[in-house]
Amino acid sequence: MHRFNYNKKSTFEMLAVRAMKNGMEIELTEPVASDIQLGIENFDVQQYYYVATDQYGGPKMGEEELNLVSVSLTDDRKKIFLNIEGIEERKVIYIHVKKPFKSQNDQALWSTEAWYTMTKKPQ
């Protein structure tokens, strides 16, 4: 059994991942450090779907790399926009931060993966 004690420190983490008209937005719990420049080399984006089976889960089907056109950061450095070509509805969008970065408080990004089921693309 593990017991966790609150240490009153925040964690640098992905707070939310949202579908946007032409890509995905990642909201963070803290601003990205001001000396860090984010680019397409920081991220890997894929999409795939599952085929329903009588077993729990199923194999990934139609796995494909998506073209990451650009990466931009809001002025407060807490939201990252990934401009992505080729996102399709009814697919799982997998985002991997392959070059983790630090927050303004010098904390490393806690998790480097996010999954988003794109049921319907925003217009």
C-alpha positions in Angstrom: 0.0 0.0 0.0 1.3 3.4 -0.9 0.4 6.6 0.8 0.8 10.0 -0.8 1.3 13.2 1.2 0.5 16.6 -0.4 3.7 18.6 -0.6 2.0 21.8 -1.7 4.0 21.9 -4.9 2.4 22.1 -8.3 3.3 19.7 -11.1 4.1 20.8 -14.7 1.6 18.8 -16.6 -0.8 18.8 -19.6 -4.0 20.2 -18.0 -6.1 19.7 -21.1 -5.9 18.7 -24.8 -8.5 20.2 -27.1 -9.5 19.7 -30.7 -9.3 22.9 -32.8 -10.3 23.6 -36.4 -6.9 22.8 -37.9 -5.1 21.0 -35.1 -4.8 20.4 -31.4 -4.3 22.7 -28.4 -2.4 21.6 -25.3 -3.0 23.6 -22.1 -0.3 23.3 -19.4 -0.5 23.9 -15.7 2.5 26.3 -15.8 4.1 28.5 -18.4 6.9 27.1 -20.6 10.3 28.5 -19.7 10.9 31.8 -21.5 14.3 30.6 -22.9 12.7 27.5 -24.6 11.6 27.7 -28.3 9.1 24.9 -29.2 9.1 23.5 -32.8 7.8 20.6 -34.7 10.9 18.6 -33.6 9.4 18.5 -30.1 6.3 16.5 -31.1 5.2 13.4 -32.9 1.5 13.1 -33.8 -0.2 9.9 -35.1 -3.8 8.7 -35.6 -5.4 5.3 -35.7 -8.6 3.5 -34.9 -9.8 0.4 -33.2 -11.9 -2.4 -34.6 -14.5 -3.6 -32.1 -14.1 -7.1 -30.9 -15.8 -9.3 -28.3 -12.6 -9.0 -26.2 -11.7 -5.9 -24.3 -9.8 -3.5 -26.6 -8.6 -4.6 -30.0 -5.8 -4.0 -32.4 -4.8 -0.6 -33.6 -5.7 -0.2 -37.2 -4.7 2.3 -39.9 -1.8 3.8 -37.9 -0.4 6.8 -39.6 2.0 9.7 -38.9 0.3 13.1 -39.2 2.0 16.1 -40.7 2.7 18.7 -38.1 2.8 21.9 -40.0 3.7 24.3 -37.1 3.8 24.8 -33.4 2.9 28.0 -31.6 2.8 29.2 -28.0 0.3 31.7 -26.6 1.7 34.9 -25.0 1.3 33.6 -21.5 3.2 30.5 -22.6 0.6 28.1 -21.1 -1.1 26.9 -24.3 0.6 25.2 -27.3 -1.2 25.0 -30.6 -0.2 22.2 -33.0 -1.2 22.9 -36.6 -1.8 19.4 -38.0 -2.8 18.2 -41.4 -4.9 15.1 -42.0 -6.8 14.7 -38.8 -9.8 12.5 -39.4 -13.0 11.9 -37.4 -13.5 8.7 -35.5 -9.8 8.3 -35.0 -7.6 8.4 -31.9 -5.1 11.3 -32.1 -1.9 10.4 -30.2 0.5 13.2 -29.3 4.0 12.4 -28.0 6.3 15.0 -26.7 9.6 13.6 -27.9 11.7 16.4 -26.7 10.4 17.3 -23.2 10.8 20.9 -22.0 10.7 22.7 -18.7 8.4 25.2 -17.0 9.2 28.7 -15.9 9.7 27.2 -12.4 12.3 24.8 -13.9 10.1 21.7 -13.6 10.3 19.0 -16.2 7.0 18.1 -18.0 5.5 15.2 -16.0 3.9 13.1 -18.8 4.9 13.2 -22.4 1.8 11.5 -24.0 -1.8 12.4 -24.7 -4.6 10.6 -26.5 -7.7 12.3 -27.9 -10.6 10.5 -29.6 -11.8 12.8 -32.4 -15.4 11.9 -32.6 -16.2 15.1 -34.6 -13.8 17.7 -35.9 -14.5 21.3 -34.9 -15.7 23.6 -37.7 
